[in-house]
Amino acid sequence: MINLTTYLVIHLSSIIVLLGYTFYAFAAPAATRKRVLMITGVAALLALVTGFGMLQRLHLGFPGWAIVKLVCLIGLSMIAGIAYRRRALADVYMIIAFALAITAVAMVYVRPF
């Protein structure tokens, strides 16, 4: 059985990769689209699986803050694909990505509900 530290390291690493490649997508040439979308997809899946694994190991159920984090993860996962299609709105999507990332981090530490 995987211990909590392993889940945490994989979860944080996958989120860092997801954020890094999402912001890379805003400036990357169109030729990199397929590779970037594959990487962000795998990173999002790893974050999702390890997140649920940690919830299970901590016996937390499915609290409200985890739902907010899930919505943030889905939003971040979508933004990488949108970044290639809507280059003119890159600034807006970067702000949205920052807001989603900050909200997700805040939910972990504050756990308001």
Contacts in CASP RR format, 6 or more apart in sequence:
PFRMAT RR
TARGET T0000
AUTHOR 0000-0000-0000
METHOD contacts of the structure
MODEL  1
MINLTTYLVIHLSSIIVLLGYTFYAFAAPAATRKRVLMITGVAALLALVT
GFGMLQRLHLGFPGWAIVKLVCLIGLSMIAGIAYRRRALADVYMIIAFAL
AITAVAMVYVRPF
2 53 0 8 1.000
3 57 0 8 1.000
4 54 0 8 1.000
4 57 0 8 1.000
4 58 0 8 1.000
7 50 0 8 1.000
7 51 0 8 1.000
7 53 0 8 1.000
7 54 0 8 1.000
7 57 0 8 1.000
8 50 0 8 1.000
8 54 0 8 1.000
10 46 0 8 1.000
10 50 0 8 1.000
11 46 0 8 1.000
11 47 0 8 1.000
11 50 0 8 1.000
11 51 0 8 1.000
11 54 0 8 1.000
14 43 0 8 1.000
14 44 0 8 1.000
14 46 0 8 1.000
14 47 0 8 1.000
14 50 0 8 1.000
15 43 0 8 1.000
15 47 0 8 1.000
15 101 0 8 1.000
15 104 0 8 1.000
17 39 0 8 1.000
17 40 0 8 1.000
17 43 0 8 1.000
18 40 0 8 1.000
18 41 0 8 1.000
18 43 0 8 1.000
18 44 0 8 1.000
18 47 0 8 1.000
18 76 0 8 1.000
18 77 0 8 1.000
18 80 0 8 1.000
19 76 0 8 1.000
19 97 0 8 1.000
19 101 0 8 1.000
21 36 0 8 1.000
21 39 0 8 1.000
21 40 0 8 1.000
21 43 0 8 1.000
21 80 0 8 1.000
22 40 0 8 1.000
22 76 0 8 1.000
22 79 0 8 1.000
22 80 0 8 1.000
22 83 0 8 1.000
22 97 0 8 1.000
23 94 0 8 1.000
23 97 0 8 1.000
24 32 0 8 1.000
24 36 0 8 1.000
25 32 0 8 1.000
25 33 0 8 1.000
25 36 0 8 1.000
25 40 0 8 1.000
25 79 0 8 1.000
25 80 0 8 1.000
25 81 0 8 1.000
25 83 0 8 1.000
25 84 0 8 1.000
26 83 0 8 1.000
26 87 0 8 1.000
26 90 0 8 1.000
26 93 0 8 1.000
26 94 0 8 1.000
27 90 0 8 1.000
28 36 0 8 1.000
28 84 0 8 1.000
30 84 0 8 1.000
33 81 0 8 1.000
33 84 0 8 1.000
36 80 0 8 1.000
36 84 0 8 1.000
37 80 0 8 1.000
37 81 0 8 1.000
40 77 0 8 1.000
40 80 0 8 1.000
40 81 0 8 1.000
41 77 0 8 1.000
41 80 0 8 1.000
44 73 0 8 1.000
44 76 0 8 1.000
44 77 0 8 1.000
47 73 0 8 1.000
48 70 0 8 1.000
48 73 0 8 1.000
55 61 0 8 1.000
55 62 0 8 1.000
55 66 0 8 1.000
60 66 0 8 1.000
63 111 0 8 1.000
63 113 0 8 1.000
64 113 0 8 1.000
65 107 0 8 1.000
65 108 0 8 1.000
65 110 0 8 1.000
65 111 0 8 1.000
65 112 0 8 1.000
65 113 0 8 1.000
66 107 0 8 1.000
68 103 0 8 1.000
68 104 0 8 1.000
68 107 0 8 1.000
69 104 0 8 1.000
69 107 0 8 1.000
69 108 0 8 1.000
72 100 0 8 1.000
72 101 0 8 1.000
72 103 0 8 1.000
72 104 0 8 1.000
72 107 0 8 1.000
73 104 0 8 1.000
75 100 0 8 1.000
76 97 0 8 1.000
76 100 0 8 1.000
76 101 0 8 1.000
79 93 0 8 1.000
79 96 0 8 1.000
79 97 0 8 1.000
79 100 0 8 1.000
82 93 0 8 1.000
83 90 0 8 1.000
83 93 0 8 1.000
86 93 0 8 1.000
END
